[in-house]
């Protein structure tokens, strides 16, 4: 989806809870024109509506994290630093740069063993998710972020398959006098980040250049990483009715060590420990990712044309810990994953106001095309007596995933009412063509096409200028990823083309309210019914196969409160309760998984709180608190759940201006009370290595400067 760069019947089930709260300002009409209003700057968003609108005026759950003034005492390395304040999201830092963050939204994405799945990721309208639904949070660069928009609930289904939620980052445009900057940060466990930047612009053109290198020894043994990121953006305004942006980004991680998970006993004995196989096979991962994108927007009277194109490549080689006795006997796969991916796609969208109808009526018509092709190879992870090296070829294939999704969406604001309605037809949401070139173990070639309509409808009513209520409903579906289709259950050496997509019906009700000047409250209740949930069928000998489990039920509450207590003090609270259960018995590897069991990886309760003090310009300090209830690690709920925890963090940032120079410093202490806890879990790990330890008390200090010409 592209931002606007310039100018600035479905029924709800009776058992859905009817009470929820929310906040913001509104331009909706209200019968009592004399009612007093309070001016609060509401964030403008484009996610969910495709055209700029106040988040308070939209009838669904959407939050914005404003990063336009920097990360304010954060390290700028992981999305977990800034997204914990968004209700509905669970963001777990694995402390493992080989496997990326774990992010789930209302339970979607919780089962992912690596990367992001079940959520749509975008950066400046360019997908950071492949057509089959696998995404990489590391490709979203916080150093250049202007804001992040997070959409949850039924309205996200307008984005098609694998859209249990939408996380979209927008990078800043170059503005003002040309400026160059540099900063460095050091910290615990060998952390070091060096960052260079340059930017500038005027009404005609602007530029942003950015490069960084992050090194860490890691909290746990065998978890060292180096991450290099570069970014370039050129913006052009050929005339007052058009805007063009050219964007380049890259990510490089060479030989990032993978500490794997820990068993419960190993975690309790030594949280920094790793399984011996991690070091024996030198488990590690290398990534080389590059992409180029273009966003173009032009106004034709009141109508708007939005168009984007992107292309890139990603190379990955990963060394796993599959024992050589298994790898030798395995007919397919091997212990080394090696693929080269080429991807490209684009979006064409037309936004047309309709003046013939009363009120504010807009129709959006568009289509998204995405294609990803992997040249994928698998090797044994040994050669002779040498372990952890690339050995004999065991897999050689080409996997192609494509999607072509036309859609239409309508926005209608009339009096006290606002309606958003839309439908997307995913004609090839995942069309996987597998061309198997390694025929010694049989021909695994084949294809699978998934097809679904995903409608959504949201309606809002303005009870007063400061209180809006809404209801939203939508249907979505989640296709299996290429990795989830890689192995069929049993001994068959073929792709699991019998795996069906999970389909869901989502309901949401909420209120958005402004309680007083400087205070905003948002809340929503939701219920999600899913059929054919994709779960682990079996996991053994380094191979995990998946099956459809039947029905699941997710019910929950989200509440967020932001308050500017005074000019110096502000506070943020975000609470989420997600009761995610299996709604039908099913059998997994001969074991009965009973109805009522909790979905693994989804905490029942999460709470984030923050208190910020800004005593004067150029100085801020904040105290953060995070609570998370216990998390089950597998479907039977019998193995040890990761215990609940509460941690506190403190940060401070200082800034001084001297003519053309601006200097800044940061201090940060994480886990102030030195609490030992499990920061994330690997759901359903076949070796019972579910647990990933979080660091104890950690310190960070940094300094930098900017020079304005």
C-alpha distance (Angstrom), angle and dihedral (degrees) to the residues before:
residue distance angle dihedral
X1 . . .
X2 3.80 . .
X3 3.78 124.0 .
X4 3.77 122.1 -130.8
X5 3.76 99.3 -102.8
X6 3.80 100.4 -169.4
X7 3.85 134.8 37.6
X8 3.07 100.3 48.0
X9 33.69 97.9 -100.0
X10 3.79 92.3 143.1
X11 3.79 122.7 116.6
X12 3.79 130.5 -139.1
X13 3.83 115.7 -129.8
X14 3.78 114.8 -110.3
X15 3.79 93.2 -126.7
X16 3.81 92.7 62.1
X17 3.80 110.4 112.3
X18 3.80 111.8 -106.5
X19 3.77 100.8 -155.1
X20 3.82 125.3 86.9
X21 3.80 138.9 134.9
X22 3.87 136.0 -141.5
X23 3.87 144.8 158.7
X24 3.77 151.5 -138.2
X25 3.79 145.2 91.8
X26 3.77 127.3 -72.8
X27 3.76 145.0 -151.7
X28 3.81 90.0 -164.7
X29 3.76 116.2 123.6
X30 3.80 119.9 -102.0
X31 3.77 128.1 -168.6
X32 3.82 95.9 -128.6
X33 3.81 103.0 65.1
X34 3.79 90.8 178.2
X35 3.82 93.9 62.0
X36 3.76 113.2 121.3
X37 3.79 118.8 -111.5
X38 3.74 132.8 -162.6
X39 3.80 120.3 -140.5
X40 3.80 112.4 -124.9
X41 3.76 122.2 161.8
X42 3.79 105.3 -118.9
X43 3.80 119.4 -160.8
X44 3.78 116.8 -107.3
X45 3.79 113.6 -133.5
X46 3.79 136.8 -178.7
X47 3.81 101.0 -171.1
X48 3.78 110.8 107.8
X49 3.80 95.8 13.6
X50 3.85 101.4 46.7
X51 3.83 89.8 -141.7
X52 3.83 127.1 74.2
X53 3.80 113.6 -86.3
X54 3.78 138.5 153.8
X55 3.78 109.4 -94.3
X56 3.81 87.7 -131.3
X57 3.80 90.5 62.0
X58 3.80 95.6 54.0
X59 3.83 120.1 92.4
X60 3.79 98.5 -135.8
X61 3.80 142.2 60.2
X62 3.78 111.0 -76.6
X63 3.80 129.1 149.6
X64 3.78 133.6 -173.2
X65 3.79 127.7 -148.1
X66 3.80 107.1 -156.9
X67 3.82 112.5 -144.6
X68 3.80 97.2 160.2
X69 3.82 90.8 115.9
X70 3.78 95.4 42.9
X71 3.79 132.2 -94.0
X72 3.84 93.6 -61.6
X73 3.78 101.7 -135.2
X74 3.81 97.5 -17.8
X75 3.80 122.8 120.0
X76 3.80 95.2 -122.6
X77 3.82 93.3 -134.1
X78 3.83 108.6 105.9
X79 3.80 134.9 29.9
X80 3.81 87.3 -129.8
X81 3.83 87.2 76.3
X82 3.80 93.3 66.0
X83 3.82 108.7 19.8
X84 3.82 98.1 62.4
X85 3.81 87.6 84.5
X86 3.82 91.6 63.6
X87 3.83 113.5 92.1
X88 3.78 116.0 -131.0
X89 3.79 93.5 32.8
X90 3.79 125.4 103.0
X91 3.80 109.3 -163.8
X92 3.79 115.5 -175.5
X93 3.79 122.0 -173.9
X94 3.80 104.9 -146.6
X95 3.83 91.8 -163.2
X96 3.79 81.6 -130.2
X97 3.80 117.0 109.4
X98 3.81 90.5 -173.6
X99 3.82 90.8 67.5
X100 3.84 102.9 31.6
X101 3.80 126.7 -141.6
X102 3.77 125.2 -41.3
X103 3.81 111.7 -128.5
X104 3.79 126.6 175.6
X105 3.80 131.8 175.9
X106 3.81 118.0 -155.5
X107 3.80 86.6 -22.5
X108 3.81 96.8 -49.5
X109 3.80 110.8 128.9
X110 3.82 96.7 16.5
X111 3.81 94.5 118.9
X112 3.82 94.7 56.7
X113 3.80 110.8 123.1
X114 3.81 91.3 -165.8
X115 3.78 136.2 9.7
X116 3.81 123.0 -3.7
X117 3.80 124.5 -53.6
X118 3.78 134.4 169.6
X119 3.82 91.9 32.0
X120 3.80 130.6 85.6
X121 3.80 114.9 -124.7
X122 3.80 122.7 -164.7
X123 3.78 136.5 174.8
X124 3.81 115.1 -164.8
X125 3.79 89.3 -22.3
X126 3.80 93.1 -52.1
X127 3.82 113.8 119.5
X128 3.79 117.2 -115.4
X129 3.81 86.8 -172.3
X130 3.79 126.3 77.7
X131 3.83 119.8 -125.8
X132 3.82 90.2 -99.0
X133 3.82 91.2 58.6
X134 3.81 104.0 -101.9
X135 3.82 114.8 133.3
X136 3.79 140.0 179.9
X137 3.80 119.4 -138.7
X138 3.82 91.4 -168.0
X139 3.80 89.8 70.8
X140 3.84 89.3 67.7
X141 3.81 104.1 87.1
X142 3.82 112.7 -150.7
X143 3.81 92.7 -167.1
X144 3.82 90.7 73.0
X145 3.82 99.7 31.9
X146 3.80 120.0 127.0
X147 3.81 95.9 179.8
X148 3.79 141.9 -22.2
X149 3.80 121.2 -138.5
X150 3.81 119.4 -157.6
X151 3.81 119.6 -163.7
X152 3.80 121.0 -170.5
X153 3.75 137.0 176.7
X154 3.81 135.2 25.1
X155 3.80 95.2 -23.6
X156 3.80 90.2 65.0
X157 3.82 89.5 68.2
X158 3.81 88.6 76.5
X159 3.81 84.4 76.4
X160 3.80 90.2 65.8
X161 3.78 129.5 -133.4
X162 3.80 123.5 15.4
X163 3.80 91.6 14.7
X164 3.79 102.4 132.9
X165 3.80 82.4 144.6
X166 3.79 138.4 -13.9
X167 3.81 126.6 -124.0
X168 3.78 112.8 -173.1
X169 3.81 126.0 179.2
X170 3.79 122.5 -161.6
X171 3.78 118.9 -160.0
X172 3.78 122.5 -141.7
X173 3.80 124.4 -101.2
X174 3.78 120.4 -126.6
X175 3.81 108.7 -101.4
X176 3.79 138.7 165.3
X177 3.81 129.1 10.2
X178 3.79 117.6 -8.7
X179 3.81 108.3 -87.0
X180 3.78 133.0 -173.5
X181 3.79 125.1 -166.1
X182 3.77 144.4 179.1
X183 3.79 134.4 -172.4
X184 3.76 140.5 170.4
X185 3.80 131.9 -160.0
X186 3.80 130.2 -167.6
X187 3.78 131.0 -172.6
X188 3.76 152.3 141.5
X189 3.80 123.6 -28.6
X190 3.78 94.0 22.8
X191 3.81 95.1 -58.5
X192 3.80 115.0 168.9
X193 3.79 129.2 161.6
X194 3.81 125.0 -178.3
X195 3.77 119.2 -170.4
X196 3.83 134.2 -173.0
X197 3.81 125.3 -174.0
X198 3.79 143.4 171.6
X199 3.78 132.1 -177.9
X200 3.78 144.7 155.7
X201 3.76 142.7 145.1
X202 3.76 151.8 157.8
X203 3.81 137.0 -152.5
X204 3.81 91.6 -66.1
X205 3.80 104.9 43.1
X206 3.78 143.9 -6.6
X207 3.77 139.8 -173.7
X208 3.82 139.9 -158.3
X209 3.82 124.4 -167.7
X210 3.78 122.4 -178.9
X211 3.80 138.0 169.2
X212 3.78 132.4 172.3
X213 3.78 141.7 172.4
X214 3.79 122.7 -157.0
X215 3.81 122.8 -169.1
X216 3.79 128.2 -178.0
X217 3.79 136.9 166.8
X218 3.81 87.5 -150.6
X219 3.79 129.6 -127.2
X220 3.78 93.1 -99.8
X221 3.78 127.1 53.0
X222 3.79 115.0 -89.7
X223 3.83 94.1 19.6
X224 3.81 104.3 110.5
X225 3.80 117.2 141.3
X226 3.78 142.3 178.5
X227 3.80 119.8 -160.8
X228 3.82 123.6 -171.8
X229 3.81 118.6 -171.0
X230 3.79 131.1 179.6
X231 3.79 130.3 -177.1
X232 3.77 136.4 -177.6
X233 3.79 130.1 179.9
X234 3.80 130.1 -180.0
X235 3.81 119.1 -172.3
X236 3.80 123.8 -167.2
X237 3.80 131.8 -174.6
X238 3.82 104.7 -163.8
X239 3.82 90.3 180.0
X240 3.79 139.4 -14.6
X241 3.81 91.8 -83.1
X242 3.79 101.8 50.4
X243 3.78 141.4 54.7
X244 3.80 131.6 -171.9
X245 3.80 129.0 -168.7
X246 3.82 126.5 -173.4
X247 3.81 114.3 -165.2
X248 3.79 132.6 -172.4
X249 3.80 126.4 -178.5
X250 3.78 137.3 169.7
X251 3.79 138.5 -174.1
X252 3.78 125.2 -166.0
X253 3.80 127.1 -177.5
X254 3.78 117.2 169.4
X255 3.81 121.2 -164.7
X256 3.80 95.4 -15.2
X257 3.79 105.4 -173.7
X258 3.81 118.1 -123.0
X259 3.84 113.7 -149.2
X260 3.84 92.2 -173.3
X261 3.81 119.2 -150.7
X262 3.79 128.4 -57.8
X263 3.78 132.9 -125.1
X264 3.80 114.6 -119.5
X265 3.80 93.2 -107.4
X266 3.81 92.7 49.0
X267 3.81 91.3 48.0
X268 3.81 92.5 51.1
X269 3.80 92.7 45.8
X270 3.82 95.0 49.1
X271 3.83 121.9 -6.8
X272 3.82 90.4 -162.4
X273 3.81 93.1 55.9
X274 3.79 128.4 108.5
X275 3.78 132.4 -157.5
X276 3.78 111.1 -89.7
X277 3.82 91.6 -119.6
X278 3.82 89.8 64.6
X279 3.78 90.3 65.3
X280 3.81 96.2 33.1
X281 3.81 91.4 57.2
X282 3.83 94.5 28.5
X283 3.81 91.7 -129.0
X284 3.79 108.3 -148.6
X285 3.78 144.9 141.9
X286 3.81 135.6 -142.8
X287 3.81 123.8 -160.5
X288 3.80 131.0 -171.0
X289 3.82 111.4 -179.5
X290 3.81 127.4 172.0
X291 3.78 132.0 165.6
X292 3.79 141.3 169.2
X293 3.78 125.5 -156.8
X294 3.79 141.0 -179.5
X295 3.81 128.3 -156.3
X296 3.80 120.2 -169.4
X297 3.79 128.1 -179.5
X298 3.79 129.1 178.9
X299 3.78 134.1 176.7
X300 3.79 122.0 -137.0
X301 3.76 102.4 -172.0
X302 3.80 105.2 -62.7
X303 3.79 92.9 -17.6
X304 3.81 124.7 89.9
X305 3.79 131.8 -148.4
X306 3.81 117.1 -157.7
X307 3.79 122.1 -172.6
X308 3.77 134.2 169.5
X309 3.80 138.6 174.4
X310 3.78 130.1 -172.1
X311 3.80 139.6 175.4
X312 3.77 135.7 175.1
X313 3.76 150.2 144.1
X314 3.80 134.5 -122.0
X315 3.79 126.4 -168.0
X316 3.80 121.3 -168.6
X317 3.76 133.0 178.4
X318 3.79 117.9 -179.3
X319 3.80 129.3 -177.8
X320 3.81 112.9 -150.3
X321 3.79 131.2 -163.6
X322 3.81 99.2 -120.2
X323 3.84 105.0 145.6
X324 3.80 114.3 -111.9
X325 3.81 91.5 -119.8
X326 3.80 88.6 61.8
X327 3.80 95.3 38.5
X328 3.81 90.6 51.3
X329 3.79 93.0 53.7
X330 3.79 97.2 38.0
X331 3.77 110.4 107.6
X332 3.77 93.2 -155.9
X333 3.78 139.9 26.9
X334 3.78 113.8 16.3
X335 3.79 131.3 -153.1
X336 3.82 98.2 -76.4
X337 3.81 121.3 69.8
X338 3.80 113.7 -158.8
X339 3.79 123.9 172.2
X340 3.78 141.3 156.1
X341 3.80 114.3 -152.8
X342 3.78 128.5 -163.1
X343 3.79 117.3 -170.1
X344 3.77 137.6 175.7
X345 3.77 140.9 157.7
X346 3.75 146.7 138.8
X347 3.79 148.9 -149.4
X348 3.78 131.7 -130.3
X349 3.80 117.7 -169.6
X350 3.83 136.5 171.0
X351 3.82 121.7 -164.5
X352 3.81 113.1 -163.8
X353 3.83 126.4 -176.8
X354 3.82 113.3 -146.9
X355 3.79 110.5 -146.2
X356 3.81 93.8 -179.8
X357 3.81 90.1 75.9
X358 3.82 123.7 68.6
X359 3.79 119.0 -103.7
X360 3.79 124.0 10.7
X361 3.80 109.5 -35.9
X362 3.81 123.4 173.5
X363 3.78 131.1 173.8
X364 3.80 121.8 -158.0
X365 3.79 119.9 -162.7
X366 3.79 121.7 -179.4
X367 3.77 150.3 136.1
X368 3.82 134.1 -139.6
X369 3.80 124.0 -153.7
X370 3.80 122.7 -170.8
X371 3.79 131.7 171.1
X372 3.79 131.6 -178.6
X373 3.81 125.2 -178.6
X374 3.80 123.5 -171.8
X375 3.77 126.0 -164.3
X376 3.79 93.4 -156.7
X377 3.77 127.6 -170.5
X378 3.80 133.6 175.5
X379 3.80 126.8 -157.4
X380 3.75 136.8 -178.0
X381 3.83 110.7 -98.1
X382 3.79 93.9 -130.3
X383 3.78 140.0 54.3
X384 3.76 115.5 -159.2
X385 3.78 106.4 -45.5
X386 3.81 93.7 -21.5
X387 3.81 114.3 103.6
X388 3.79 130.3 -159.6
X389 3.82 95.0 32.7
X390 3.78 134.4 109.0
X391 3.79 109.1 -88.3
X392 3.78 137.2 163.0
X393 3.81 120.0 -5.6
X394 3.82 111.9 -107.9
X395 3.79 103.4 163.1
X396 3.81 134.6 31.7
X397 3.79 121.9 167.5
X398 3.77 145.9 131.4
X399 3.81 117.6 -123.3
X400 3.79 119.8 -166.4
X401 3.79 125.2 -172.4
X402 3.80 121.9 -176.0
X403 3.78 136.4 173.7
X404 3.79 132.6 -172.0
X405 3.79 113.7 -176.3
X406 3.81 124.3 177.7
X407 3.80 116.1 -170.6
X408 3.78 143.7 173.5
X409 3.79 127.9 -155.2
X410 3.80 133.3 -178.0
X411 3.81 130.3 -157.0
X412 3.80 119.3 -165.7
X413 3.81 124.8 177.7
X414 3.80 111.9 -176.9
X415 3.80 122.0 165.5
X416 3.78 108.1 -53.3
X417 3.82 93.0 -12.1
X418 3.79 133.7 88.6
X419 3.79 124.8 -176.1
X420 3.80 130.4 -171.4
X421 3.80 116.5 -174.3
X422 3.77 131.3 165.5
X423 3.76 147.9 149.0
X424 3.79 133.1 -154.6
X425 3.79 123.8 -161.2
X426 3.78 109.5 -151.9
X427 3.77 100.7 -161.4
X428 3.82 93.3 174.7
X429 3.75 104.4 10.0
X430 3.78 87.9 159.6
X431 3.77 117.2 4.7
X432 3.80 103.6 170.5
X433 3.79 117.6 -169.2
X434 3.78 110.1 -170.8
X435 3.80 115.0 -165.0
X436 3.81 107.6 -171.8
X437 3.82 112.8 -155.0
X438 3.81 95.2 174.0
X439 3.80 103.0 77.8
X440 3.81 100.5 165.6
X441 3.81 88.6 96.5
X442 3.78 96.4 38.8
X443 3.78 132.1 -82.0
X444 3.80 112.3 -66.0
X445 3.81 94.6 179.3
X446 3.78 120.0 134.4
X447 3.77 145.2 110.8
X448 3.79 140.2 -119.6
X449 3.77 128.8 -161.9
X450 3.80 124.4 -160.7
X451 3.78 121.0 -164.5
X452 3.80 130.5 -179.5
X453 3.79 145.0 149.0
X454 3.81 114.1 -127.8
X455 3.82 111.5 -164.1
X456 3.79 126.9 178.9
X457 3.80 134.6 -175.0
X458 3.81 127.2 -171.0
X459 3.81 128.3 177.5
X460 3.81 128.6 -173.9
X461 3.80 132.2 -170.0
X462 3.81 126.3 -162.9
X463 3.81 106.8 -137.0
X464 3.82 88.5 178.0
X465 3.80 132.8 -12.8
X466 3.82 86.8 -92.3
X467 3.81 100.8 40.9
X468 3.80 126.2 59.3
X469 3.78 128.5 172.4
X470 3.79 128.1 -164.9
X471 3.78 145.3 178.2
X472 3.79 125.3 -154.2
X473 3.81 134.7 -175.4
X474 3.78 133.1 177.2
X475 3.78 146.1 158.8
X476 3.79 122.1 -128.8
X477 3.77 141.9 168.4
X478 3.77 137.5 -152.6
X479 3.79 121.0 -148.7
X480 3.80 121.7 -154.1
X481 3.78 115.7 -102.2
X482 3.78 123.7 -119.4
X483 3.82 88.9 -103.4
X484 3.82 91.0 52.9
X485 3.80 91.0 50.9
X486 3.81 94.6 45.7
X487 3.82 96.0 97.1
X488 3.78 131.2 33.2
X489 3.82 117.7 -141.2
X490 3.78 113.8 -94.3
X491 3.77 125.2 17.5
X492 3.80 99.3 -45.9
X493 3.81 110.7 125.8
X494 3.77 97.5 -141.7
X495 3.77 143.0 91.1
X496 3.77 117.1 -80.2
X497 3.78 96.1 -111.4
X498 3.81 89.6 159.2
X499 3.81 91.9 69.4
X500 3.81 109.5 113.9
X501 3.80 127.4 -151.7
X502 3.78 119.7 -102.2
X503 3.81 111.9 -115.2
X504 3.79 124.8 -157.2
X505 3.77 143.2 -175.3
X506 3.80 114.2 -150.2
X507 3.80 129.8 -162.0
X508 3.78 128.6 -172.3
X509 3.80 136.4 175.4
X510 3.76 126.3 -178.1
X511 3.76 152.2 153.7
X512 3.79 129.4 -134.3
X513 3.78 115.1 -158.6
X514 3.76 142.2 171.4
X515 3.78 105.8 -147.2
X516 3.78 98.4 -173.4
X517 3.78 139.4 -29.3
X518 3.79 108.5 -47.6
X519 3.83 96.3 9.7
X520 3.80 126.3 102.4
X521 3.78 127.9 179.5
X522 3.81 126.8 -169.3
X523 3.77 126.8 -179.2
X524 3.77 139.5 165.8
X525 3.78 140.0 175.7
X526 3.78 119.8 -150.6
X527 3.78 142.0 -173.8
X528 3.81 125.3 -166.0
X529 3.81 125.6 -170.2
X530 3.81 113.9 -164.6
X531 3.77 129.8 -174.2
X532 3.83 126.8 -164.3
X533 3.80 92.2 17.7
X534 3.83 109.5 -164.7
X535 3.81 111.2 -120.7
X536 3.80 138.9 159.6
X537 3.82 112.2 -76.3
X538 3.79 96.0 -175.4
X539 3.77 138.5 -20.2
X540 3.79 119.4 -160.9
X541 3.80 141.7 128.1
X542 3.79 91.5 18.3
X543 3.80 93.7 -56.8
X544 3.79 126.2 107.9
X545 3.79 121.0 -166.4
X546 3.80 127.0 -170.5
X547 3.78 137.4 -146.9
X548 3.79 139.7 -179.1
X549 3.80 111.5 -92.6
X550 3.76 105.5 -166.2
X551 3.79 121.5 -118.7
X552 3.80 135.3 -0.2
X553 3.80 131.7 -177.1
X554 3.78 127.1 -151.7
X555 3.79 122.3 -172.5
X556 3.74 125.9 170.9
X557 3.77 155.0 143.3
X558 3.81 129.5 -126.1
X559 3.80 124.2 -167.0
X560 3.78 129.0 175.2
X561 3.79 129.0 -179.7
X562 3.78 127.2 -171.9
X563 3.78 120.5 -178.3
X564 3.79 133.6 177.0
X565 3.79 96.2 -152.2
X566 3.81 92.9 -176.1
X567 3.78 138.7 -30.6
X568 3.79 88.9 -73.7
X569 3.82 104.1 34.6
X570 3.78 132.4 59.4
X571 3.78 133.9 163.9
X572 3.81 138.3 -162.7
X573 3.80 129.4 -163.8
X574 3.81 127.2 -178.3
X575 3.81 123.1 -179.8
X576 3.80 127.8 -177.4
X577 3.78 130.4 -177.2
X578 3.81 115.3 -175.1
X579 3.80 119.3 176.8
X580 3.83 101.5 -169.7
X581 3.81 115.3 177.0
X582 3.78 141.8 160.2
X583 3.79 108.3 -102.4
X584 3.78 95.7 -162.8
X585 3.80 137.2 36.4
X586 3.80 117.8 -105.9
X587 3.79 138.0 170.0
X588 3.78 122.9 -115.2
X589 3.83 119.7 -174.0
X590 3.80 88.8 -24.5
X591 3.82 93.0 -49.7
X592 3.80 122.2 115.6
X593 3.81 113.8 -123.9
X594 3.77 105.0 -159.5
X595 3.76 130.1 -139.7
X596 3.79 109.1 -99.3
X597 3.80 96.1 37.6
X598 3.79 113.5 135.4
X599 3.81 119.2 -110.2
X600 3.81 106.8 -110.3
X601 3.78 119.3 -114.8
X602 3.83 94.7 29.7
X603 3.83 116.6 106.5
X604 3.79 115.5 -147.2
X605 3.83 93.0 -137.4
X606 3.80 134.0 24.1
X607 3.80 127.7 175.9
X608 3.79 130.5 -177.0
X609 3.79 124.9 -174.2
X610 3.78 133.0 178.1
X611 3.81 134.2 -178.5
X612 3.82 117.2 -168.4
X613 3.80 127.5 -169.0
X614 3.80 121.8 -165.5
X615 3.81 105.1 178.5
X616 3.81 92.9 176.3
X617 3.78 142.2 -10.9
X618 3.77 111.7 -63.2
X619 3.80 96.6 24.3
X620 3.79 131.2 85.3
X621 3.77 135.9 156.2
X622 3.78 130.7 -177.2
X623 3.79 141.7 -170.9
X624 3.82 117.7 -148.8
X625 3.81 127.8 -165.6
X626 3.79 127.4 -170.1
X627 3.81 127.2 -172.4
X628 3.78 124.4 -176.5
X629 3.80 127.0 175.7
X630 3.80 123.4 -135.2
X631 3.79 119.3 -62.0
X632 3.80 125.0 -146.0
X633 3.79 113.9 -133.5
X634 3.82 103.8 -156.6
X635 3.79 139.4 21.7
X636 3.82 99.8 -99.1
X637 3.85 90.6 55.8
X638 3.83 87.4 -140.7
X639 3.81 100.7 112.9
X640 3.79 119.6 79.6
X641 3.80 110.8 -70.9
X642 3.79 117.7 -134.8
X643 3.83 102.5 -102.0
X644 3.79 125.4 -116.0
X645 3.80 117.5 -96.7
X646 3.79 143.8 -174.6
X647 3.80 122.6 -155.0
X648 3.80 134.3 179.8
X649 3.81 127.9 -151.0
X650 3.81 131.1 -171.8
X651 3.78 129.2 -159.2
X652 3.80 139.4 174.8
X653 3.80 134.7 -172.4
X654 3.80 129.6 -168.2
X655 3.79 129.6 -169.0
X656 3.82 133.7 -173.1
X657 3.83 129.7 -172.2
X658 3.82 121.9 -150.6
X659 3.78 110.2 171.3
X660 3.79 108.1 -74.3
X661 3.80 91.5 -1.1
X662 3.81 129.5 84.3
X663 3.80 119.8 -175.0
X664 3.78 126.5 -168.5
X665 3.80 138.1 -177.2
X666 3.78 134.1 -170.8
X667 3.79 136.0 -161.3
X668 3.76 124.4 -171.5
X669 3.81 136.8 178.5
X670 3.80 118.2 -172.1
X671 3.81 124.5 -163.9
X672 3.80 92.9 14.2
X673 3.81 94.3 -170.7
X674 3.82 92.7 48.7
X675 3.79 92.2 -120.9
X676 3.80 116.0 -178.2
X677 3.81 110.1 -139.6
X678 3.79 145.8 145.0
X679 3.78 106.5 -98.2
X680 3.82 97.4 -169.9
X681 3.79 141.7 -4.3
X682 3.80 136.1 -135.7
X683 3.79 103.1 -133.3
X684 3.80 116.4 -131.2
X685 3.81 97.9 -5.5
X686 3.82 107.5 -177.9
X687 3.82 92.9 -139.1
X688 3.82 93.6 49.8
X689 3.81 88.2 -113.3
X690 3.80 90.8 138.1
X691 3.80 101.7 139.1
X692 3.80 130.3 87.3
X693 3.80 113.8 -172.4
X694 3.79 121.0 -134.7
X695 3.84 120.0 -139.2
X696 3.77 123.2 -94.3
X697 3.79 120.4 -128.2
X698 3.82 108.8 -22.7
X699 3.79 132.7 -174.9
X700 3.82 132.7 -154.8
X701 3.80 133.1 -177.4
X702 3.77 130.0 -179.9
X703 3.79 144.8 166.4
X704 3.78 137.0 -169.5
X705 3.79 147.1 157.4
X706 3.80 142.2 -140.3
X707 3.79 125.9 -153.1
X708 3.82 120.2 -157.3
X709 3.79 116.8 -156.2
